[in-house]
Amino acid sequence: MWSSFRCRRVDWAVAVLFSFILAGCAARLGPEVLTPVAASSGEKALQIYVATTREREISSGNVFTANSANALNFAKFVVSVPPNHKSGNVEMPTAPPDPRSSFAVVDQAVMSEADFRKAVAPQGNTRRKKHKAFVFVHGFNSNFQESLFRLAELQADIKIEGIPILFSWPSQGQVAAYEMDKQSASYSRDYLMALLTMLGSSSEVSDIVVVAHSMGAMLTVAALRQLRIEGKDRVIARLGRVVLAAPDINAITFRAQIQAIGPLDPPLLVLVSKDDGALRVSSLIDGGIARAGDINVDDPVVREAALKEKVQIVDISRLAQHDGLGHDQFVSVAVLYSRLHDQAARYRNTPGTFIFADDDETFLRPIDIGNQVAVH
């Protein structure tokens, strides 16, 4: 898938070029942008909850480091959306943030586990209306504040139904720390399981939506596999949708993992792109093995595997790129979400391979076994 399970040759010059592009990203956000500022009138405010395996810089604050904590830390942030927000973009703040032109933190609070549970996953009959939980798991080379504002952007664009929760693991936020990030993501597996179990055991959570990007998808798949192995089927049954965006997972390993997890209802949704430069570099690091996020949906083997494993694989190569690498094209899905809703509902429970079309009337088209676009 999987690319017919073949190892893929990667052009060294291209891979090195991508490495330099990645390393040359714009200046990174520092923790000072998490300091609350006064909200301006008219800006929309979004409430985001956080469960993280990052250490706090100080126990009484919400500055999170790249070190691994020995327990989950919890927090709440209120983020304002700038009035000039353009869908698909994160108008990153400078210090001090200006809510009139960028996303900005206008309030925050340290939370205990009990506070967090009461807010997002209360137990017993509280007679409150049931809600969805929307969990975002960020990817490689992401610091805490970047991940927070990315979730705020997704919430603003999709208009998330339910409570947004950022699961942040201790990525170093450095291109050169790829292997260290993999270890940190693996370390966080049990803690993501704990969060999903907490949500899944709440009488007030109707279902759980998980969107995991890049290396965060690797972490998510590992957590789901372990939940299944431990017999926590009731937690998995509460999953309303699991979306893996540009999953940075060895494609051969990925198929074994989804076989262990078994079919989900609705099916596991995998967003892939043929133009993902970051995953080409990941493939090189992993000995040339294809990544699950850049498999070829035109390959009949991929189509057959998707049907057999009951997953949905959607090629989003034609959507706009926001990072110049094709690694964040999933953001464009969020931009189109309102227009895609009806078609997505049509194919909600249909496994197979799909592709975004060129015309504006039919965004999503299934690919048949003979690699031809199905007729509607």
N, C-alpha and C positions, 0 to 999 in steps of 0.2 A: 504494500500500500503505500507506502507499502511498496509502490513502484515495482510491483511483481517481485518484491523482496530482493531487488538488485541493489548493490552498492552503487553510488553515484559518483562519478568523477567530478571534481570541482576545479575550475580553472584557478590556479594559484594567484595569478595577477588580479583577477576579479575579486577573489576573496580578500586579498591584502588591501585592495582599493576600498572595499566595503569596510574593512577594519578601520582604515584611516578616516573614512566618512563618519563612522560611529564614534570614533575617538574625538572627532572634531565638532561634536555637538555644541550647541550654545551653552553659555554659562548656566550652571544648575541653580535651582532654588535652594536657598538656605533656610534654616528653621526660623529665622526672624520673621518670615512671612506668615507664621502661625500665630503671631501676636495679634489679638483682636483689635480691630479698629471700629470707629463709629460707623454705623450703617447710614447710607444716604437714603433719602426718601425715594420710594419708587422701585428700589432694587428688590428682586425676589430673593427670599432667604430659604436655604435648603438645610435640613437637619440630617447629619450623617453620623452614624455610630461606628465605632472602631473596635475591632478585636485584633491584637497584634502580638507577635512573638518578638518584637523589638524591645530592647531595654529602654526605660525612661532615663533621660539624662539626670533628672532629679525626681524623686518619688512624688513630689507634689505638683509636677508640671507635665505638660503634654508635648515636650520635645523628645522625639524618639530617635535613637541612634541606630547604627548598623550592627550592633552587638545583639546576640541572641539572649532573650530572657529565659528564665527557668519556669515561667508560668505566663499565661495570657495576661496582657494588660488591656484595659478598657478605657474608652474615652468617648466624648461627644463633641462634635464641632457643628457650628452653624456657619454656613458659607453663603455669601451673597453672590448673585449672578449679575454681571454688568449689563446695563440696559442696551449696550451695543453688541451683545454676545452674538457671534456667528456660529451656527450649528456646525459641529465637527471640530471646532477650535477650542483650545483652552487658553483664554486670555490670562496668561501667567502674571502674577503680581510682582512688583518690585518692593523694596522696603523703603518706607512704609507703604503698604498696599493702598490703592485708591479704588474704592468700590465703584466709582463712576466709570472706570475704564478696564477693570480687571476683576477676576474672582478674588474674593477677600474673606478672611475669617472675621466674623463679627462677634462671635461668642464661642466659648469652649469650656469644657469641664472634665476633670478627672473623674472616672467612674470606678466603683468597686464592681466585682463580679455580680454581687447581689443587685446593685443599681442597674447594671446592664441587663441582667436577666429580667428584672421587673419591667424595664422599658421595652425590650424587644421580644422576650420569650417567657412571659409569666406562666406560672403553673396554677392549676386549679381553675375553678369557675369564677372568673372575675367579671363576667357578664359584659365584657367589652366586645366590640365587633372584631371578628377575625381579620387578620391582615396577612399579606404576603411578606416574605423576607427576601430582599435582593442582596446577594453577597457578591462582591467584586474582589477577585484575587489578581493582583497586578503581576507583572512579569519581571524579567531580568533587567538589570541596570536602572532600577527605579528607586528613588529615595521616598521617604514617607510623604512629604508635602506634595510632590508631583503626583503620587497615587491618589491622594486626597482630592486634589483639584480635578484629576481625570474622572473620578467617580462623580464629582459635582457636575462636570460637563455632561456625562452620560445621563445623570438624573435630569438635568435641564433639558436635554434634547429628546430623551425617550419619554419624559414625564412618568417616571417609574411609579408603578402602582405598588405600594408597600413601603417597608422601612429599608432604606439603603444602609448596608453594612460593609465597611472596608475591612477585609482581612489582609493585613500587611505583614509580610515576612521580612526578615532582615537582609534584603538585598544591599550590597555595598554601594550601589549607585555608580559603579565604575565599569567601563568596558573590559578592562584587564582582569576583572574579578569574576569571570564567567564560572570557573570551576568552584570558587568559593560560594558563589550564589547558588549553584546546584546543591552544595552541601547544606546551605541555609534553608533552601526550599525543602529538602528532604527532612531536615530537622523539624520543620514546622508541620509535618504531616499529621501527627497525633493531635496537635492543637486545632488544626482545621477540622479534624474528625470530632473533636470535643465541641466546637462551635456548631457544627451541623447537627450533632446529637442534641445539644441544648435546644436548638430551634425546632428540631423534629419531634421533641418530646413535649413541646408547649401546646396546650389546648387552644391557644389563640392564634397560632401560626397556621394559616390554611395550606400554604405550600411554600417551597423554597426555590428561588431562582438563583442559579450560580452562573456567573460570567467570569471565565478565567482566561487570562492572556499570557501567551508565550510560555515562560518557565512556570508561571502560575498555573498553567494547564497541566504541566507535569505533576505539580504538587497536588492538584485537585484530583486527577485520575488515580494517583497513588492513595489518596485518602478514601476515595470511593471504593477502590479495590479492597482496602483493608476493612472498611465497614462491612462489605459483603462477606469477606473471610470470617469476620467475627460474628456473623449472623445478625447484624443490625439491619435487617431487611425493612423494618418499619421506618427507619430513618430514610433509607433510599426511596421508599415508597412515597415519602413526603416531597420529593424533588419534583417541582413543577416543570422545570426545564434546566438542563445543563448545557451551556454554550462554551466550547473551547475555541478561542480565537487565536489563530496562528500558533497552534500548540508546538512548543519546542520539545518534542519527544521523539526519541528513536522510533522510526515507523514500525520496525519489527516488534520492539517491546510494546508499542502501543496496541497492536492487535492482540497480543497475549493478555494485556491488561483489560481491554474491553471484553474479551471472552470471559475473564474471571468475574468482571462486574455483572455481565449479563445484560439483556435488553432493558432499557429504561422506558418509561411511559410518561410523557412523549419521548421519542428517540433522542439519544445523544446527538447534539448538533455541533459539527466541526466546520469552522470557517477556514478555508485554505486559499492560498494565492501562489500562482506560478512565478510571481515577480518579487517574492520576499527575499531581499538581499541579506537581512539579518540571519534568516534560517539557513542560507547558503553557507555563511560563516560557521554557524553551529554544526552543520553537516560536516564541514571540513574538520572541525575540532573533534568530532565523533568518528573520525576515520572514513568519512565519505558516505555514511549511511543517511538515507533520506529522512527528513523530518515529517512528522504527521501533518504539519502545517503547510507543506508545499507539495503534497502528492498530486498526481495528475488525474483529474476526474475524467479525462478522455480515455484512460486505460480501462479496457473491459475487466481486467482483474480487480481494479479498484471498485468498479460498479458492482461486480459480483460479491466482493467482500463486504461492501456496505449493506447490500441486501441480506447477506447471510448473518452478519453481526447485528443487523437492525439498527443502523446508525444513519444519520443524514450528513452528507458531505456537500458543502456549498462552496463553489469556486467564486471568490469575490475579486478576482484579478482585475476586472473592468471598473471597479469602484475607485474613487479618488484616493490618492495617497496623501498623508499629512506629514510624514517624516522623511520623504524622499527615498525610503527604502522598501516601502510596501509592507512594513511590519505592523502598521497600525490601521490597515484598511477596514478593520472591524468597526472603527469609529464612523465610517461612512454608512454602515448598516444602521447605526443609531440615527444618523441624519435622515435616512429614508424610512425610518420605522413606521411613521404614521401612514405613509403611502404603501408600505409593504404589508400592513396588518392583515388585510383581507386574504392576500395570497398566502401569507404565512399560516393563517388559520386553515386554509384549504389543504395545505400539505403538512399540517401539524404532526400527524401520526404516520406519515409516509416515509419509510426508509428509502435510501438510494442516493444518487448523485444529482446535483443541481448546479445550474450556472446562471449568473445574472445576464440578461439579454441586453441588447443595445437600444431597443425601443423603450419609450416611456410608458407604454400601456401594459406590457407584460414584463415585469422585472425578473421574476423567478421562473426558470423553466427546468423541468426534469430532463435528464439525459437517459436515453434508452440503452438497452444492452448492446446495440450495434453502433453506439456513439453518435446517434442522430438525435436532434432535438425533437422531443415529443410534440405532437400536434394537439393543440387545445381544442 
